[in-house]
Amino acid sequence: MKYTLHHTDAAFKIAQKRMPELVNAQQIAIARKVLAARLAFQTPVKGKPLGWSDPKAWAATTAFLNSAGVISAPVKASSVFTDGFVNRANIKP
């Protein structure tokens, strides 16, 4: 992810090798827009390292999914995500 955030064009070209379905300019343009939109959500939160995720956001999401009937029972947010791989030394209070 870090490489992709810093080298978007190169990363896209690498990914294209795994996407033989992108055969024309319109499909490639759409895929680039999807990547740009995805990277907007993957950009680290200021003061947090790449990969950090807000536990409160996960709790809100699982509560919403339960209230909307998408999931049938309440789910503890801590049971569906981890940021244990994040370099916690970089997390600022």
N, C-alpha and C positions, 0 to 999 in steps of 0.2 A: 504494500500500500504506500509506504514511504517513497519508494522508487516511482510509482505511478503518479503520486502527487507532485513530485519534482520533475518528472520526465514524461509528461502525459502523452506527447506524440510518439515517443519511442515505445512506451508501454502499449499504446494502441496498436502500433505496427506488430509488436510481438503477439498480442492477443488475436490479431487478424489471422494469423497462421492457424489458429484453432477454431476459426469461424468461416468455414468454406461457404456458408450460406450467404455471406456478404459478397454479392457478385456484381453490383452496380453502384454507381455514385450515390444514388438516393439512399440505398440501404446503408452504405458506409457513413453518410452524413447523419442518418438517424442514430446509428450506433455511437458515433462521436458525441451526439447530444445526450444520449443515455449515459455515457461515461462522464460527461461534464456534470450532469445533474447528480449522479452518484457521488462524484468527488466532492461536490458541494456539501454533502452530508457526511463525508468521511474526513473532511478537514478538521484537525484537532481543535477542540475548544480552547480558547486562550487560557494559558496557565495550566493546561492539562496535556499529558503526553498522547501521542498517537495510539489509538485503541481504547482510550478511556471511555467509559460509558456511565451515564448518570443513573444510579440505582432508583432514584425517584421517578425518572422517566419510564423505566421498566415497570415499576409498580403501577404507575398511571395507565400504561398500555395494557397490562394484564387486567386491571380493574375495568377498563373500558371494554376489552374483549369479552369479559365475563358479563357485563351489563348488557352488551349487544347480543348475547347469546351465541357468540362465535366459539366460545369455550364453555363447557357445561358446569364448571366448578371454579371457585377462586383458586388462583395459582400464586404461590410465593415467587416474587420476582427473582429472588436468589436461586431458585431452582431452574430457571430458564436462561440465565446468562452468567458469564464470568468475565472479569477483566484481570484474572490472575496472571495473564501473560504480559500485562502492561508493566513497564519499568517504573515501579512506584517511587524510585529515587527522584524521578522528575516531577512528581506531583507536588504542587505548591498548595499550602493550606488556604 
